[in-house]
Structure formats: structure tokens, C-alpha cells
Amino acid sequence: MTADPGEGPHVRQLLGAYVLDALTAGETRAVCRHLQYCDHCAADYVEVAEAVSLLALLSEEDLLE
């Protein structure tokens, strides 16, 4: 993996949709490939995935409060 945030386009904007499986097949492949080589985006992916997991624990009543 590289740790240089200046190399090529990053995928941070797509991570939410990637975690929710809401990207096209081509976008999914591009994000997956990028995450294999970019430490910064991979770390952001972990944070987004954890946040989505926590949201799944909320009930409808929790959201109304």
C-alpha cells in the first residue's frame, strides 16, 4: 500500500455508498482496487464501515429522539 495522499484520485467520496453496496459494478471494482493500495482511504473505509455498523444498532425510536 502507499501512504502518499497525493497519488492519483482518492475514493473517500464513494466510501459510504461502497459500504452500503450502492455503487455500480465498475465503481465497486475501482474502489476495491484503490483500497488495496491507499492507506489513507483504507483507514477512512474502516471508520465508515464502523459507523454503518453502529447505525444498524439504532431503533426507530432512537432516531426520533
Backbone bond lengths (Angstrom), bond angles and torsions (degrees), N, CA, C in turn:
res aa  C-N    CA-C-N  psi(-1)  N-CA   C-N-CA  omega(-1)  CA-C   N-CA-C  phi
1 M - - - 1.447 - - 1.512 109.78 -
2 T 1.304 115.04 153.73 1.453 118.67 174.89 1.514 108.30 -103.59
3 A 1.291 115.73 155.79 1.451 119.98 179.15 1.516 110.45 -116.53
4 D 1.319 117.96 7.87 1.456 121.80 -177.56 1.518 110.18 -88.49
5 P 1.346 118.13 110.12 1.458 119.83 -178.59 1.519 113.02 -69.73
6 G 1.320 118.26 -7.52 1.448 120.94 -179.08 1.513 113.81 -87.26
7 E 1.298 118.54 -4.74 1.457 121.26 -178.18 1.520 111.85 -86.27
8 G 1.305 116.43 114.58 1.450 122.05 172.31 1.522 114.68 58.81
9 P 1.328 115.76 179.22 1.464 120.02 179.72 1.525 111.14 -73.85
10 H 1.295 115.09 144.71 1.459 120.41 178.60 1.523 109.46 -102.32
11 V 1.315 116.65 167.05 1.464 120.77 -171.94 1.524 112.85 -115.22
12 R 1.308 117.80 16.27 1.466 120.45 -175.72 1.534 112.51 -54.52
13 Q 1.317 117.15 -36.87 1.462 120.32 -178.53 1.529 112.21 -65.93
14 L 1.302 117.11 -22.55 1.471 121.14 -176.91 1.524 113.46 -96.86
15 L 1.323 117.76 -5.34 1.467 119.48 -171.61 1.524 113.55 -63.96
16 G 1.317 118.35 -40.03 1.466 120.37 178.60 1.519 111.16 -59.58
17 A 1.317 115.47 -48.10 1.470 119.84 179.06 1.522 110.99 -66.57
18 Y 1.330 117.27 -33.93 1.466 121.29 178.28 1.523 110.25 -63.99
19 V 1.326 117.16 -46.42 1.468 121.67 -179.87 1.524 110.52 -63.01
20 L 1.320 116.74 -35.78 1.466 120.99 -178.77 1.533 112.71 -87.24
21 D 1.336 116.79 4.31 1.461 122.16 -179.99 1.527 111.34 58.05
22 A 1.342 115.05 44.34 1.454 120.31 -176.83 1.526 112.83 -113.55
23 L 1.324 117.81 16.90 1.457 121.65 178.93 1.521 110.50 -99.54
24 T 1.315 115.14 162.47 1.462 118.81 172.67 1.521 108.08 -70.06
25 A 1.312 116.34 166.19 1.467 120.42 179.88 1.530 110.83 -60.09
26 G 1.317 117.39 -40.40 1.460 120.97 179.69 1.516 112.20 -66.45
27 E 1.328 116.92 -41.56 1.462 120.49 177.37 1.527 110.72 -64.94
28 T 1.319 116.28 -40.80 1.464 120.51 179.34 1.523 110.54 -60.79
29 R 1.328 117.19 -45.04 1.465 120.64 178.76 1.528 111.03 -62.25
30 A 1.326 116.84 -41.97 1.465 120.75 -178.81 1.528 110.91 -64.59
31 V 1.335 116.75 -43.87 1.461 120.48 179.29 1.525 109.83 -64.63
32 C 1.300 117.09 -45.79 1.460 121.59 -179.56 1.529 110.94 -58.08
33 R 1.328 116.66 -46.26 1.471 120.68 178.24 1.525 110.83 -61.86
34 H 1.313 116.69 -44.17 1.463 120.69 -178.01 1.527 111.00 -63.43
35 L 1.317 117.33 -41.00 1.461 120.78 -178.66 1.528 112.15 -64.12
36 Q 1.301 117.51 -24.56 1.465 121.03 178.36 1.522 111.90 -70.51
37 Y 1.326 117.58 -21.98 1.462 121.16 -173.56 1.518 114.98 -118.05
38 C 1.319 118.98 -9.59 1.462 121.16 -174.17 1.533 110.54 -118.50
39 D 1.313 116.13 107.53 1.462 121.21 -179.85 1.526 112.33 -60.70
40 H 1.316 116.57 -38.72 1.469 119.67 -177.19 1.529 111.60 -65.53
41 C 1.311 116.49 -48.11 1.466 119.35 179.69 1.525 111.03 -68.81
42 A 1.333 117.35 -34.28 1.467 120.33 177.78 1.524 110.37 -63.98
43 A 1.328 117.35 -39.66 1.464 120.71 177.60 1.526 110.08 -66.67
44 D 1.326 117.18 -40.44 1.461 120.27 177.11 1.529 110.89 -63.98
45 Y 1.330 116.38 -37.95 1.464 120.86 177.64 1.526 110.84 -59.08
46 V 1.314 117.05 -44.55 1.472 121.24 179.75 1.520 109.93 -59.59
47 E 1.324 117.41 -43.24 1.462 120.68 179.68 1.527 111.44 -64.24
48 V 1.322 116.95 -43.49 1.468 120.51 179.30 1.518 110.59 -64.94
49 A 1.322 117.07 -43.49 1.471 120.95 -179.90 1.525 110.61 -62.96
50 E 1.336 117.29 -39.91 1.469 120.42 178.09 1.526 110.63 -65.26
51 A 1.327 117.05 -41.06 1.462 120.34 179.49 1.529 110.84 -63.13
52 V 1.314 116.81 -41.92 1.468 120.63 178.76 1.524 109.88 -63.67
53 S 1.325 117.17 -40.08 1.465 120.48 178.17 1.521 111.10 -62.41
54 L 1.325 116.72 -40.21 1.467 120.05 178.82 1.521 111.57 -68.12
55 L 1.317 117.24 -37.05 1.465 120.22 178.61 1.525 111.22 -61.84
56 A 1.309 116.63 -33.13 1.464 120.71 179.78 1.525 111.93 -64.58
57 L 1.325 117.84 -20.15 1.463 122.07 -179.94 1.535 112.69 -81.51
58 L 1.319 116.68 -14.28 1.461 120.38 -178.72 1.517 110.78 -78.77
59 S 1.321 114.76 145.59 1.463 120.11 174.68 1.524 108.20 -98.74
60 E 1.310 115.55 170.02 1.461 120.14 177.49 1.526 110.86 -59.79
61 E 1.308 116.75 -38.10 1.472 121.25 179.17 1.521 110.86 -63.60
62 D 1.337 116.97 -38.88 1.471 120.91 177.23 1.520 111.10 -59.32
63 L 1.305 116.77 -38.11 1.458 121.43 -176.89 1.529 111.48 -74.04
64 L 1.316 117.32 -25.45 1.457 120.95 -179.29 1.521 113.43 -81.24
65 E 1.325 116.74 -15.75 1.455 120.14 -178.61 1.489 112.79 -74.92
